[in-house]
Amino acid sequence: MFTAHDAQAAAPTDRSVKVQVNDDLLQFPEVQPYIDDKGIMQVPLRVLSEKLGYQVSWKKLENEIEVTLINKQQSILLVTDQQQAVVNSKRISMESSPTVYQGNTYVPLRFITETFGSPIEWNEANQIAIVDVDGKSHKPAWIAPPPAPKAAAAPVVPSVTEQIIQTANAYMGVPYVWGGTTPNGFDCSGFVRFVYQAKGIDLPRTSAEMHSEAGTRVTDLKIGDLVFFASKTVNHVGIYLGNDQFISATTSRGVAVDSLSSSYWSARYVGAKRVL
């Protein structure tokens, strides 16, 4: 059995709520059915009641509208903003009162159909309330189109800094070669220059020249900065990786990661420069 709560839970905000009587999909030319903030399905009265074979008449009261529905078996009296209806002289409570919106009277679908003696099926996939006036079960007369496929997310392109760090890490373990400038073997400045040159950034050839000529001196280290070390004069350079670590081509281990705070490197550290 359809419930208004089920409708509210199932109905997406970007899809219309529809009403079907037996196999006929109702057309509402002026205003449309909706689920209110209490989860109750509200429908424009005139279209539904006329489809169910009732004559509809309205009477304007002071601040309210009185609506009368009549067929051969019964009469129904509704008053806007009153949560009771009179059905064949008997008062019946409704789950919500009739309301007026854009000149159209809305009533709760469940009350009207249950009063008329017609069960309702809720078709969740297509967001249709199907009123089974003939007592038979009916398939939806309208099939919702499939949701539009989500656009593929644009690929995330690493920043130049991230690309440089990825490139540097790719050569981990390449052996140290004095004067080496290729992946067959690097010295420290040959390694740094090779990595940056792969991303279109040209650096001087030696660590001393990089220290004196390239970039801007910094004290607040960021990933991708060049870090320099000296034994009397600058003779080693690496690339800062963050978290106090840097990567460089060392004579003992080839391309490797070390800590700036280690006793060996901290004693030789002379500063950093930013070239990005």
N, C-alpha and C positions, 0 to 999 in steps of 0.2 A: 504494500500500500504506500502510495506517495505521502510524504510529510513535508511540511514547509521547511523543517530543519534540514532534511535531505537535500532540498533544492538549494538552500543557501550554501551548504557545504560543497555541492558539486559545481554550482554555476560559476564559471570564470567571468571576470569583470569585462572581458572584451568580446563576449558572445551573447547574443540576444536570447531571452527566454521566450519560448513559443508555446502555443496552446493548440491542441488538435482534438477535434470531436469525431469519434469513430475514425474514418480514414481521411477526413478533411482537415487540412491545415487552415486555421482561422487567419484571416487577414485583418489587421487593425489599421485602418487608414490614417487615423489621427494621432493616437498615442499608443504606446506598447505596454504589454505586461511587464512586471518587474518583481523582484524579490525585495521586500522592505527591510529595514534595519532590524526587525524582529524575526526575520527568516520566513515571513508569510508571503505567499505568492498572491499578488494583487493583479486583477485583470479589469480592463474596461468593461463595464456592465452591459452596455447596449449590444455590442457585437456578440458576446457570449449568450446572453439571454435570448436574443432573437434566433440564434442558431439552435437553441434548445426548445424553441417553439413557444416562447412567452411573448405576450404583448407588454410593452413597457410604456409607462407614463410617468411624468415628473410633475411635482408641484413645488413651487418656491415658497418656503416659509421665511421667517424673519432673517435668520442667519444660517438656515439649514435648507437642505433639499430633501423632499420626501419622494421616494421612488416606489412605484407599485408594479409588481410582475404578476401577470395572470395567465393561466392556461385552463384547460377543462377540469383539471383535478384540484388545483390549489391556487391561492393567492399569497404573495409575499410582500410585506411592507417593510421598507428600509428607510432609515433617516440618517443622513450624514452626521458623523461624529457621535453616533449612539451605537453602543456595542450590543444592542439587542434588536432582533427582527421579530416581526409578527407574521407567523406562518399559519394560515387558516385560523386566525384569532388566538393562536397560542404563541406566547413569547418564548423566543429561543436565543440563547447567548451566542455571540460570535467571537472568534479569536481576535478580531480587530474590527473597528467600525468602518463603514464606508467613508471614503474621502473624495474630494473633488480636486482634479489636477488639470489645468489647461482646459477647463470647461467640460471635462469628462468625469463621470462618476466611476470610481474604482471600488471593487468589492473583493473580499478574500475568495479565491477560487474554491477552496475546500468547502466553505459554507454553501456556496451556490450549488455546487455539484452534489454534495451530500444531501442538501435539501431537496434537490431534484431527483435524488435516488440514483445517481450515476457515479460509479467508482472512478478513481483516477490512477493512472500508472505514470510514474516519473521515469523518463528515459534519460539517464545521466549523460550518456555519450553525446547525445544531440540536443540536450537541454530542452526537452519538450515534455509538457504535461499532457498526457493523452486521456481524454474523458471518454470512457466506454459507455456511451448512452445505450447501445444495444446489448450490453452485458458481455460482449466478446472482447478478447484481447486483440489489440491492433499494433501493427508495426509502425514505426515513425514514418510520417509522410514527408519528412524533410531530414536530409542527412547533412550533418555539419561538415564543411570542407576540412581536410587535414590541416593541422597547424603548419604555418610556413616554416621551412627549415631554417634553423639558426645559421646566421652567416658564420663562416669559419673565422676563427680568431686570427688576426694578423700575426704572422710569426714575430716573435720577440727577437729583435736584433741586438746583440750585445754591444755595449758602448765600446769606444776605442780603448779605454782603460781595461775593460774586461777582456777584450780581444788580445791585448798585449800580454796580460797575465796568463791567458789560456795558451798563447803561443810560447811564452817562456816556460810554462810547466810541461809543454809537449816535448821539450828537449832535456828534461831531467835525466841525469845519468850520462849525457854526452861527455866524452873524456876531455880533459884539459890538454890543449896544445899551444905552446908558446907561439904567439902571432896568429893563432887560428881564428878564422872568421866564418867558418861554415859548419854545418851539422856533423862533418867528419871530425871536428875538434875545434873548441873555442878557447881563447883566453878571455879574461873578464870583460875587457872593453869590446872585444870582437863579438862576444855573446850579446851584450846589451845593444850594441849598434845593429846587429843582425835582427834582433827582435823588433826594435823600433822601426828599422828601415822597412820591414815587411808590412808595416802599417803606414808607410809614406812619411815617416818622420826621420830626417837625416841628422845624425849626431857626429861629432868629431871622432877621430879614430881611437885616441888613447883616453884612459881614465883621467889623467891630469888635464888634458884639453877639455874634456867634458866638464870637469870641475870648474875650470876657469872661464869657459866660453858658452856653455849651453844653459838654457833655462834661467830660472829665478831661484835664488836661495830661499829656503823655507825652514821653519822650525816645527810647524805642525804637520807632521808627516801624513800623507794620503797615499792610497794604493796607486802604484805606477810611478811614484817619485824615484829619482836616482839617489842612491845612498853611497857615500864615499868613505874610503878608509886610507890611512897613511902610515907609513913607516919612514919618518922624517919628511918625505914628500908623498903626495897622493899617488897610490900605486894599485888601488883596487876599487871597483865599482859594481854595484848590484841594483836590483829592482825591488822596491819595497812592496810586500804582499799584504800588509796589514797585520794586526795582532803581534807586532814587534818582530816580524819575520821578513826576510828578504831572500831573493834567489840570485845566485851568481855562479860563475865558472871558477872553481877553486882548484889549486894545483894538486890537492890531495884526493878529492872525490869527484872532480869534474863538475858538471852543473848540479847544484845541490841547494837545499834550503837551510838557512842558519838563522840564529836569533841575534838581534842587535844587542841584547843584554847579556850574551855569553861573555865570559871573561876575556876571551881572545879578541872578539870583534868590538866589544864596547871600549876596550883600551885603545883601539885604532880608529874609531869612528870620528870623522871630522865634519860631518854635516850632510845636508841633502839639497837637491835642486829639483824644481818642478818644470817639466818640459811639455806637459799636456795642457 
